[in-house]
């Protein structure tokens, strides 16, 4: 941006701030200072807000949080302490902290705009010692580059799809609320047309939450082949820490034979493996296999005794759930997905697909003076890639004093190998800011069924989430006809599987009872949700309390059910789906259409820049499909 443009942008943001402009962040933040005419000079004399390196990183890190437009506000944490506080108002009476209700967008701090630009190309991936020639890459890398922001920033991500790429692309910021911004949610056939090869699209993501997540393609089965990367929004923490490793810890399976590469490739030459931080060891996953490129695993992290480390653990798998542990080290769990929680202590944590946990580890190994310890990522009964070698789970090493010695001889914790498909106990997931919606006002809660019994006329769509009063109906969207461009419709084709909202008028909440014949990690776009009455196949009910647990991914047990609730405050169509990639690809998805009237007011037909941009993207997609008709044939759900 030119210097004059930078000045004008900064001046505009300052003017919005001191005049309480209603056009910033959709509404004026409640903590802005009113401008009284007779005190004009006093207000202008307030110093700029703070600029600081996020907690856990030293000043050599060139990334900084910038709140200079928040005049008079100050940083209220110090390195290693008081990390539950983020910013304090000029009068010292208001904190933006772990106790702030971030669901209310008026409580969002005013950060800066951060610009990222990534190119999507086809290329080679050598994650575990075997070459995979059909990878899908962001800026030539897998995992993709790290997107970082601070609470209240606005992320701009421009995605350029290489003209030689052979598919469309979309990018979804997993777990971001996207309040009143359905069109930025990155789901082809629902919020947009795919970005055609040779085309570009810029996503704009306000960060009203904070914590750890990831971004990924939502086009069919692309993300397991490489189109994914970590996303961090720096903010307060419910437990103090001293350091954070350079990158988040991405846990993933690596299953090229089952993902979305060219079917002509010789699948028998590849074997599934487990990666930590994008690297693994095929000779551990399949002893006797000969690698054809460098083995980069296991991942190594260096600890100093007595220090506290924040680990951002993210499961981005195709199929596998994990139990994550570090030998001889206890862990404090401080957030579940984007929800800050009361810290609890454990030695192993269950992480299903799409789930994220911020974990604080104190570098005081128990009953050991060893210098090296295994990080273990056991496959869970919730999903696996099949039988692997006896040491496949040893995917990382904690080293003290930069030790590069031999492999650890440490022993796993007894609970590191889980024998049940369950999430972390609901009673442990206690949000710092409670949201306790009442139970449904009537017993007739809308039910949806998760099923894997397709009729013969749908050979490629094996799964479905469908209303209880209808027949088996998997999702199959139309890439070239997204729901966003048809929000005024009153009827929809059956394969769109659109469920209009059904909420309690008293409390404006949407309730869904989800029943399942198998174990499925269910993710809802556009919302966190409260979890009620999680019931297992034997009739037992998972206890919780005193607050109702809340997150954006949870596991519905096979033969069981659960009721979820979320506020009807985010107009648009939001995807609810299983995050086992081939289940979503096979139809285990539906759309929740929320407040259709309000959605049409936000994006009025014929008078909406967002709809005009969406139409232009669809025109590019249509033109590309005309020239490449076989590439646009939909053989799965599309998401």
C-alpha positions in Angstrom: 0.0 0.0 0.0 1.3 3.5 -0.8 2.3 5.8 2.0 -0.7 8.1 1.3 -3.1 5.2 1.2 -1.6 3.9 4.6 -2.2 7.4 6.1 -5.7 7.6 4.8 -6.5 4.1 6.1 -5.1 4.8 9.5 -6.9 8.2 9.7 -10.2 6.6 8.7 -9.9 4.0 11.4 -9.0 6.7 14.0 -12.0 8.8 12.9 -14.3 5.7 13.1 -13.0 5.1 16.6 -13.4 8.6 18.1 -16.7 9.3 16.4 -18.3 5.9 17.3 -18.8 5.1 13.7 -21.4 2.4 13.3 -19.6 1.0 10.2 -16.6 -0.4 12.1 -17.0 -4.2 12.8 -20.7 -3.9 11.9 -21.5 -2.2 15.2 -19.7 0.3 17.4 -17.7 -1.5 20.1 -19.1 -0.8 23.5 -15.8 0.2 25.0 -15.1 3.1 22.7 -14.8 6.5 24.3 -17.6 9.0 23.6 -16.3 12.2 22.1 -17.5 15.2 24.1 -17.0 18.6 22.3 -15.7 20.4 25.3 -13.2 17.7 26.0 -12.0 17.3 22.4 -8.4 18.0 23.2 -8.4 15.6 26.1 -9.6 12.8 23.9 -7.2 13.5 21.1 -4.3 13.7 23.6 -4.7 10.1 24.6 -1.7 8.1 23.5 -2.0 5.4 20.9 -2.9 2.0 22.1 -0.2 -0.7 22.5 2.0 -2.6 20.1 3.5 -5.8 21.5 4.9 -9.3 20.7 2.3 -11.9 21.6 2.9 -13.9 24.8 5.4 -16.8 24.5 7.5 -15.2 21.8 10.6 -13.1 22.1 11.1 -9.7 20.5 13.1 -11.3 17.6 9.7 -12.5 16.3 8.7 -9.9 13.7 5.0 -10.5 14.3 3.3 -8.0 16.6 -0.2 -7.2 17.9 -1.1 -3.6 17.0 -3.9 -1.8 18.8 -2.7 1.8 18.2 -6.2 3.0 17.1 -7.5 2.1 20.6 -6.4 5.4 22.1 -5.4 5.3 25.7 -5.8 1.5 26.0 -2.8 -0.4 27.5 -1.5 -3.9 27.6 -2.5 -5.6 30.9 -0.3 -8.7 30.9 3.4 -9.1 31.5 5.6 -11.9 30.1 4.7 -15.1 31.8 2.0 -13.6 34.1 -1.5 -12.2 34.1 -2.1 -13.7 30.7 -5.8 -13.9 31.4 -5.9 -10.1 30.7 -5.3 -8.6 27.3 -6.1 -4.9 27.2 -7.2 -2.3 29.8 -9.2 0.8 29.0 -7.8 4.3 29.6 -9.8 4.7 32.9 -8.7 1.3 34.1 -12.3 0.2 34.7 -12.7 -2.1 31.7 -10.6 -5.1 30.7 -10.7 -7.1 27.6 -9.8 -10.5 29.0 -10.5 -14.2 29.4 -13.7 -13.1 31.1 -15.0 -11.0 28.2 -18.0 -12.4 26.3 -16.5 -12.6 22.8 -19.9 -13.8 21.5 -20.9 -10.2 21.7 -19.1 -8.6 18.8 -19.3 -5.2 20.5 -16.6 -6.5 22.9 -14.1 -7.1 20.1 -10.9 -5.0 20.2 -9.9 -3.0 17.2 -6.8 -4.5 15.7 -5.3 -4.1 12.2 -5.8 -5.6 8.8 -3.4 -8.4 8.0 -2.8 -9.5 4.4 -1.8 -12.9 3.1 -1.6 -14.2 -0.4 -1.3 -17.9 -1.3 -0.9 -19.7 -4.6 -2.5 -23.1 -5.1 -0.5 -25.5 -7.2 -0.1 -29.2 -7.7 3.2 -30.6 -6.5 5.2 -33.3 -4.8 4.9 -34.0 -1.0 7.5 -36.0 0.9 6.1 -35.9 4.4 7.1 -39.4 5.7 9.9 -40.6 3.5 7.8 -41.7 0.5 7.2 -39.4 -2.4 3.6 -38.5 -3.1 3.5 -36.8 -6.6 -0.1 -35.6 -6.5 0.0 -33.2 -3.6 -2.0 -30.0 -3.5 0.1 -27.2 -2.1 -0.2 -23.6 -0.7 2.8 -21.5 -1.7 4.6 -24.8 -2.5 4.4 -26.2 1.0 2.5 -28.8 3.1 1.3 -27.9 5.6 0.4 -24.5 4.2 1.9 -21.3 5.7 1.0 -20.2 9.2 -1.7 -17.6 9.3 -1.4 -15.4 12.4 -3.6 -12.7 13.7 -4.4 -11.0 17.1 -7.8 -10.8 18.6 -9.7 -8.1 16.8 -7.6 -8.2 13.6 -9.1 -8.6 10.2 -7.4 -11.3 8.0 -7.4 -10.9 4.3 -6.4 -14.0 2.4 -6.1 -13.8 -1.3 -6.1 -17.2 -3.0 -4.7 -17.6 -6.5 -5.4 -20.9 -8.2 -2.7 -21.8 -10.7 -4.1 -22.1 -14.3 -2.6 -25.6 -14.6 -4.4 -26.8 -11.5 -7.1 -29.3 -12.4 -9.9 -28.5 -9.9 -11.7 -25.6 -8.3 -10.7 -24.5 -4.8 -12.3 -22.9 -1.7 -10.7 -22.1 1.7 -12.6 -22.4 5.0 -11.3 -20.9 8.2 -12.3 -23.7 10.6 -14.3 -22.5 13.6 -14.4 -18.8 12.8 -17.8 -17.5 13.6 -18.0 -15.3 10.5 -20.8 -13.2 12.1 -23.0 -11.8 9.3 -20.3 -13.0 6.8 -21.7 -16.3 5.4 -20.2 -15.3 2.0 -16.6 -15.6 3.5 -17.1 -19.1 5.0 -15.4 -20.9 2.0 -17.8 -23.7 1.2 -18.3 -24.4 -2.5 -21.9 -24.8 -3.6 -23.1 -23.1 -0.3 -21.3 -19.8 0.3 -19.6 -19.4 -3.1 -18.7 -21.0 -6.4 -15.3 -22.7 -6.5 -12.3 -20.5 -7.4 -11.6 -21.6 -11.0 -8.0 -22.4 -12.1 -6.5 -19.1 -13.3 -8.7 -17.1 -11.0 -8.4 -15.5 -7.6 -10.6 -14.6 -4.6 -10.0 -12.6 -1.5 -11.4 -13.9 1.8 -11.9 -11.3 4.6 -12.2 -12.8 8.1 -12.8 -10.6 11.2 -11.4 -12.4 14.3 -13.9 -11.9 17.0 -12.5 -15.0 18.8 -9.0 -16.1 19.7 -7.2 -19.4 20.1 -6.0 -22.2 17.8 -7.4 -23.5 14.6 -6.6 -24.3 10.9 -7.7 -23.4 7.4 -8.4 -25.9 4.7 -10.0 -26.4 1.3 -13.6 -27.5 1.5 -13.8 -28.6 -2.1 -14.4 -32.4 -2.1 -11.4 -34.3 -0.7 -8.6 -31.8 -1.3 -7.5 -31.0 2.2 -6.0 -34.5 3.0 -3.8 -34.0 -0.1 -2.2 -30.9 1.3 -4.5 -27.9 1.1 -4.5 -27.0 4.8 -2.5 -25.0 7.3 -2.5 -23.7 10.9 -4.4 -20.6 12.0 -3.6 -18.8 15.3 -5.4 -15.8 16.8 -3.3 -14.6 19.7 -5.3 -13.6 22.8 -5.6 -14.1 26.5 -5.1 -17.5 28.2 -6.7 -19.0 31.3 -3.3 -20.2 32.5 0.1 -18.5 32.3 2.9 -19.8 30.2 6.5 -18.7 29.3 7.1 -19.9 25.8 5.2 -21.1 22.8 7.0 -23.3 20.2 7.6 -21.8 16.7 4.6 -23.6 15.1 1.3 -25.2 16.2 1.3 -29.0 16.5 -0.7 -30.4 13.6 -1.7 -34.0 14.1 -2.8 -35.8 11.0 -3.0 -39.0 9.2 -1.4 -39.2 5.8 -3.4 -41.5 3.5 -2.6 -40.7 -0.1 -4.2 -43.9 -1.5 -7.6 -42.9 -0.3 -7.6 -39.2 -1.0 -8.3 -37.1 -4.1 -5.3 -37.7 -6.3 -5.2 -38.9 -9.9 -6.8 -42.4 -10.0 -4.2 -43.6 -12.5 -1.5 -43.4 -9.8 -0.3 -46.7 -8.5 -1.9 -46.7 -5.1 -0.2 -49.9 -4.0 3.1 -48.0 -3.8 1.9 -45.8 -0.9 1.0 -46.6 2.7 -0.8 -44.6 5.3 1.2 -43.0 8.1 0.8 -40.6 11.0 2.4 -37.1 10.9 3.1 -34.5 13.6 3.9 -31.0 12.4 3.7 -32.3 8.8 6.5 -34.9 9.2 6.5 -38.6 9.9 8.4 -41.8 9.4 7.1 -44.5 7.0 9.5 -47.1 8.4 7.8 -46.8 11.8 4.3 -46.9 10.3 5.2 -49.8 8.1 8.4 -51.6 9.2 10.2 -53.1 6.2 9.2 -50.3 3.9 12.0 -48.6 2.1 11.9 -44.9 2.0 12.6 -43.1 -1.3 13.3 -39.7 0.2 14.6 -38.2 3.4 12.7 -39.2 6.6 12.1 -35.9 8.4 10.3 -37.3 11.5 10.1 -37.4 14.4 9.4 -33.7 15.2 11.7 -32.3 17.9 10.8 -29.6 20.5 13.4 -28.2 22.9 12.4 -27.5 26.5 14.2 -25.9 29.4 13.5 -27.3 32.9 11.1 -25.3 35.0 9.6 -23.3 32.1 5.9 -23.4 31.0 5.1 -24.1 27.3 2.0 -23.5 25.3 1.3 -26.2 22.8 -1.4 -25.6 20.2 -2.7 -29.1 19.3 -4.8 -29.4 16.1 -6.2 -32.6 14.5 -6.5 -32.0 10.7 -6.9 -35.7 9.8 -8.7 -37.4 6.9 -9.9 -40.3 9.1 -8.0 -40.7 12.4 -8.8 -39.5 15.9 -5.9 -39.4 18.3 -4.9 -39.5 22.0 -2.1 -37.0 22.5 0.4 -37.4 25.4 4.0 -36.6 26.4 5.8 -39.2 28.5 6.4 -38.2 32.1 4.7 -34.8 31.6 1.4 -33.6 32.9 -0.7 -31.1 30.8 -3.1 -28.3 31.6 -5.9 -28.0 29.1 -6.9 -24.3 28.7 -9.1 -24.1 25.7 -11.3 -26.5 23.6 -11.7 -25.4 20.0 -12.1 -21.6 20.3 -13.6 -21.7 23.8 -11.4 -20.7 26.7 -12.1 -23.1 29.6 -11.2 -23.5 33.3 -7.8 -25.3 33.2 -7.8 -28.9 34.1 -4.9 -31.3 34.6 -4.4 -34.6 32.7 -1.7 -36.8 31.2 -3.4 -37.6 27.9 -6.0 -35.9 25.8 -8.4 -37.2 23.1 -8.4 -35.1 20.0 -10.9 -36.0 17.3 -10.8 -34.6 13.7 -11.3 -30.8 13.6 -10.8 -30.4 17.4 -8.2 -28.1 18.9 -6.7 -27.7 22.3 -4.4 -25.2 23.8 -2.2 -27.1 26.3 0.2 -25.7 28.9 3.0 -28.1 29.8 5.3 -27.5 32.7 8.9 -28.7 31.9 9.3 -30.7 35.1 9.3 -34.4 34.0 7.9 -36.6 36.7 10.2 -39.3 38.2 12.9 -38.9 35.6 16.1 -37.1 34.9 16.2 -38.2 31.3 16.9 -35.6 28.6 14.5 -37.0 25.9 10.8 -38.0 26.0 8.4 -39.3 23.4 5.4 -37.3 22.2 2.8 -39.9 21.4 -0.1 -39.8 19.0 -2.1 -43.0 19.3 -4.9 -43.6 16.9 -8.2 -43.7 18.7 -11.2 -46.1 18.3 -13.1 -43.1 16.8 -11.2 -43.6 13.5 -8.0 -45.0 12.2 -6.1 -45.7 9.0 -5.7 -49.3 9.9 -3.0 -51.5 11.3 0.4 -49.8 11.7 3.8 -50.7 13.1 4.3 -51.1 16.9 6.1 -47.7 17.2 4.0 -45.6 14.8 2.7 -43.4 17.7 6.2 -42.1 18.6 5.9 -39.0 16.4 7.7 -36.4 18.4 10.5 -35.9 21.0 10.8 -33.4 23.8 14.5 -32.7 24.3 16.0 -30.9 27.3 18.9 -28.6 26.9 18.9 -29.1 23.1 19.8 -32.7 23.5 20.3 -34.5 20.2 21.0 -37.9 21.8 19.4 -41.2 21.1 15.7 -41.9 20.9 13.9 -41.7 24.2 13.5 -44.8 26.4 10.6 -43.2 28.3 7.4 -45.1 29.1 3.9 -44.0 28.0 1.2 -42.9 30.5 -1.3 -45.7 31.2 -4.2 -43.6 29.7 -2.2 -42.8 26.5 -3.9 -45.6 24.6 -7.6 -45.0 24.7 -10.0 -48.0 24.2 -13.2 -45.9 23.9 -14.4 -43.5 21.2 -15.1 -40.5 23.4 -14.2 -36.9 23.5 -12.7 -35.3 26.6 -15.2 -35.6 29.5 -18.0 -33.0 29.2 -17.6 -32.1 32.8 -14.0 -31.0 32.1 -15.0 -28.6 29.3 -16.1 -25.7 31.5 -16.2 -22.4 29.6 -14.7 -19.4 31.4 -17.7 -17.4 30.1 -20.6 -19.7 30.6 -23.5 -19.8 28.2 -26.3 -21.9 29.7 -29.3 -21.9 27.4 -32.4 -23.4 28.8 -33.6 -26.8 27.7 -35.9 -26.8 24.7 -39.3 -25.3 25.5 -41.0 -28.4 24.2 -40.2 -32.1 23.9 -40.4 -32.1 20.1 -36.8 -31.1 19.4 -36.0 -31.4 15.7 -34.1 -34.5 15.1 -31.5 -35.3 12.4 -30.3 -38.8 11.7 -26.7 -39.8 10.8 -26.9 -42.9 8.7 -24.8 -45.0 6.4 -27.5 -47.0 4.6 -27.9 -45.5 1.1 -30.5 -46.5 -1.4 -29.3 -48.2 -4.7 -29.8 -45.0 -6.8 -27.1 -43.1 -4.9 -24.0 -45.3 -5.4 -21.4 -42.7 -4.4 -23.2 -41.1 -1.5 -23.0 -43.5 1.3 -23.9 -41.3 4.2 -26.5 -38.7 5.1 -27.7 -36.3 7.8 -31.4 -35.8 7.2 -34.5 -34.7 9.2 -36.2 -37.4 11.2 -39.4 -37.0 9.2 -37.8 -37.6 5.8 -36.1 -40.4 3.9 -32.4 -41.0 3.5 -31.1 -37.9 1.8 -27.3 -37.3 1.4 -26.1 -33.8 0.5 -24.9 -33.1 -3.0 -24.5 -29.4 -3.6 -24.2 -27.7 -7.0 -20.8 -26.1 -7.3 -22.1 -23.6 -9.8 -25.3 -22.7 -7.9 -24.4 -21.8 -4.3 -27.1 -21.3 -1.7 -25.7 -17.8 -1.0 -26.9 -16.6 -4.4 -30.4 -18.0 -3.9 -31.2 -17.0 -0.3 -34.6 -15.6 -1.5 -35.8 -19.1 -2.5 -38.6 -20.7 -0.6 -38.1 -24.2 -2.0 -34.9 -26.1 -2.6 -33.9 -29.3 -4.5 -33.8 -32.3 -2.2 -30.0 -32.9 -2.5 -29.4 -29.4 -1.0 -30.6 -30.8 2.4 -31.6 -27.4 3.8 -33.2 -27.4 7.2 -34.8 -24.0 8.1 -34.3 -22.8 11.6 -36.6 -24.1 14.3 -36.0 -22.2 17.5 -37.6 -21.3 20.8 -39.2 -17.9 20.4 -38.6 -17.2 24.1 -34.8 -17.6 24.0 -34.0 -17.5 20.2 -32.0 -20.7 20.3 -31.9 -23.4 17.7 -32.0 -27.0 19.0 -31.1 -30.1 17.1 -31.1 -33.7 18.4 -28.5 -35.7 16.5 -28.9 -39.5 16.4 -26.2 -41.7 14.9 -25.5 -45.3 13.9 -21.7 -44.7 14.0 -19.1 -42.6 15.7 -18.9 -39.2 13.9 -17.0 -35.9 14.8 -19.7 -33.3 14.0 -18.7 -29.7 13.1 -21.0 -26.8 12.8 -20.0 -23.7 10.8 -20.8 -20.2 12.0 -21.3 -21.1 15.7 -20.1 -22.7 18.8 -22.8 -24.9 20.3 -23.8 -26.1 23.8 -24.0 -29.9 24.2 -27.0 -31.4 26.1 -27.8 -35.0 27.0 -25.0 -36.9 25.3 -26.3 -40.4 25.5 -24.4 -43.6 24.6 -25.7 -46.8 23.1 -26.1 -48.5 26.5 -28.3 -45.6 27.6 -25.8 -44.0 29.9 -25.7 -40.2 29.8 -22.4 -38.2 29.9 -22.5 -35.9 33.0 -21.6 -32.3 32.8 -21.6 -29.3 35.1 -21.8 -26.8 36.6 -21.7 -25.1 33.2 -22.9 -26.6 29.9 -19.9 -27.5 27.7 -19.5 -25.6 24.5 -17.3 -26.0 21.4 -17.6 -26.3 17.6 -16.7 -30.0 17.1 -18.0 -33.0 19.2 -18.2 -36.7 18.7 -21.7 -38.3 18.4 -21.3 -41.9 19.7 -22.4 -44.8 17.6 -25.9 -45.9 18.6 -26.3 -42.8 20.8 -27.4 -39.2 20.4 -27.0 -35.7 21.7 -28.9 -32.4 21.6 -27.0 -29.3 20.6 -28.1 -25.7 21.0 -26.9 -22.5 19.5 -28.2 -18.9 19.2 -30.1 -17.9 16.1 -28.0 -14.8 15.7 -25.9 -15.4 12.6 -28.1 -15.2 9.4 -27.3 -17.4 6.5 -26.8 -21.0 5.5 -24.3 -22.9 7.7 -22.9 -26.4 7.0 -23.3 -29.1 9.7 -21.2 -32.1 8.8 -19.1 -35.0 9.8 -15.4 -34.2 9.7 -14.2 -37.6 8.6 -13.3 -36.4 5.1 -14.7 -39.3 3.1 -17.9 -39.2 5.2 -18.5 -35.6 4.4 -17.6 -36.3 0.8 -20.1 -39.2 0.8 -23.0 -37.0 1.9 -22.9 -36.8 5.7 -23.8 -33.1 5.7 -26.7 -30.7 5.8 -27.3 -26.9 5.7 -29.0 -25.0 8.5 -30.7 -22.0 7.0 -30.7 -19.4 9.8 -33.0 -16.3 9.8 -33.7 -16.2 6.0 -35.5 -12.9 6.3 -32.5 -11.2 8.0 -30.1 -12.8 5.5 -32.0 -11.3 2.6 -31.8 -7.9 4.3 -28.0 -8.2 4.7 -27.5 -9.3 1.1 -30.5 -7.8 -0.9 -30.8 -9.2 -4.3 -29.6 -6.6 -6.9 -28.1 -4.4 -4.3 -25.3 -6.3 -2.6 -21.6 -6.0 -3.4 -21.0 -9.4 -1.9 -23.6 -11.0 -4.2 -22.0 -9.2 -7.1 -18.6 -10.6 -6.2 -20.1 -14.0 -5.8 -21.8 -13.7 -9.2 -18.5 -12.8 -10.8 -16.8 -15.8 -9.2 -19.5 -18.0 -10.5 -19.1 -16.6 -14.0 -15.4 -17.5 -14.0 -16.3 -21.0 -12.7 -18.9 -21.5 -15.4 -16.5 -20.4 -18.1 -13.8 -22.8 -16.9 -16.2 -25.7 -16.7 -17.4 -25.0 -20.2 -13.8 -25.5 -21.3 -13.1 -28.4 -19.0 -16.5 -30.3 -18.7 -15.1 -33.5 -17.3 -13.3 -31.7 -14.4 -16.6 -30.3 -13.2 -18.6 -33.5 -13.0 -19.6 -34.0 -9.4 -19.2 -37.5 -8.2 -19.5 -36.8 -4.4 -21.2 -34.3 -2.1 -18.9 -31.5 -3.3 -17.7 -30.6 0.2 
